[in-house]
Amino acid sequence: MNLSEMTWPSVDRLNRDTPVVFPIAALEQHGHHMPVFTDSLLLGEVIRRIQQRPVASRLLFAPLMWLGNSHHHMDMPGTLSASPRLYLDLLKNLAGNFLQHGFRRIAFINGHGGNTTPSQQALFELRQEFRDRRDLLLVSLTYWDSAKPADTLNGLTQTEMGHAGEWETSMMLAIRPELVHGNPEDVSEVPFGRGAAPGYRGWTMPDRSIPGHIGCPADATATKGEALFEVFAEGVTNFLQRTVDWDGQHWDV
C-alpha cells in the first residue's frame, strides 16, 4: 500500500499493527561518473521490487525521502544535506506522526550510509519518549546490510558497498545506464583503506577520496547490478516480513 495514493479515511481504517515503511536516501555527489540522485534511485528500485511481493499488501509505504545527512560530502557541489541533528529530528517527527495516529510499527529502510546513525538515534529517542509502550516496534535497516552478496554472488571484487564503486555502479548500469557518465572501466580504483579500524575516525570525503568515489567502478557490470538488486530486495523483504509477523511482545523480531 502506498500512502501517497490513499485518502485519510482509508489510512484510518488500517489495522494499527500495519508496519509503516519509510524509505530514506540522499542527494549527494557520487564521483565523476554517477549522478547525485544515485542513492535515491537505487533505494527506490529496491522498494519497487519489494512492492511486487506478497508482503507489500501488509505494509504501508511512505514516499521515499530523498534528503539525507550528507554533510561529509559537502565539499562537492550538488550535494544537498540536512545537518545530523536536524535530520534526526525530522525522522523523529515523521515517525512520531504515525505514532500519534496510533500506528505501532515503524521501519526505516535506509539507502545512504550517512543516515545510519541519525535514523537509529531517532528511533532510540522515540522509544525513550514512549517507554511505557511495550507494543511499539521501531526498527531500521540499511538495505545492503540485509544480505552478504560477496558470499553468494560470483564475480564480485568488492566485499562491501563502498561509494559509487563496483556495487552501486553495477546497480545503476542495470536500471539507468544512460546516467552512468563515461566508461566506468576508465575510472581508477580508490581503495577502501582501514582508517582507524577497529576504531572509528571522523571523516569528510576528501579525507578518503579526491574524485568522490570509493571502490572499483571498473569492475561494474549490469549483470552484477541485477543480481545485487535481487539479493537486496529479498533480504529487505525478509526483514519486513518479520515486522509483520512480530508477536507484539517479545524482544526478538
QUIDA-V500598 format. One line per field, one symbol per residue. phi: phi as a letter, one per 40 degrees, with the letter a starting at -180 (. if undefined). psi: psi as a letter, one per 40 degrees, with the letter a starting at -180 (. if undefined). Layout:
BEGIN
phi: ???
psi: ???
END
This chain:
BEGIN
phi: .bdcbbccccccccccccccbbcbbabadbgcbbcccddccccdcdcdccccbdcdcbbbcccccccbcbdcbccbdhcbacddcccdcccdccccdccccgcbbbbcbbbadccccccccdcccccccbccccccbbbaacdcccabcccbbcgcbcbacgafcdccccccccbacccccgbdcccccbccgbfbdccbbcabdccbacchbbhbdcccacccccccdcccccccdccccccccdcgbcccb
psi: hhdeeiidddddeiheehhhhhhhbihiifaeeiieedddddddddddddeeidddeeihhiihhehagfdeeeehiehhihidddddddddddddddddeeiehhhhhifhdeeddddddddddddddfeegeeihhiihhdeeeigddedhiehdieidahfaddddddddddgdeehhahdeehiihidiebeieaihiiiddddhddeihagddeiidddddddddddddddddddddddeheedidh.
END
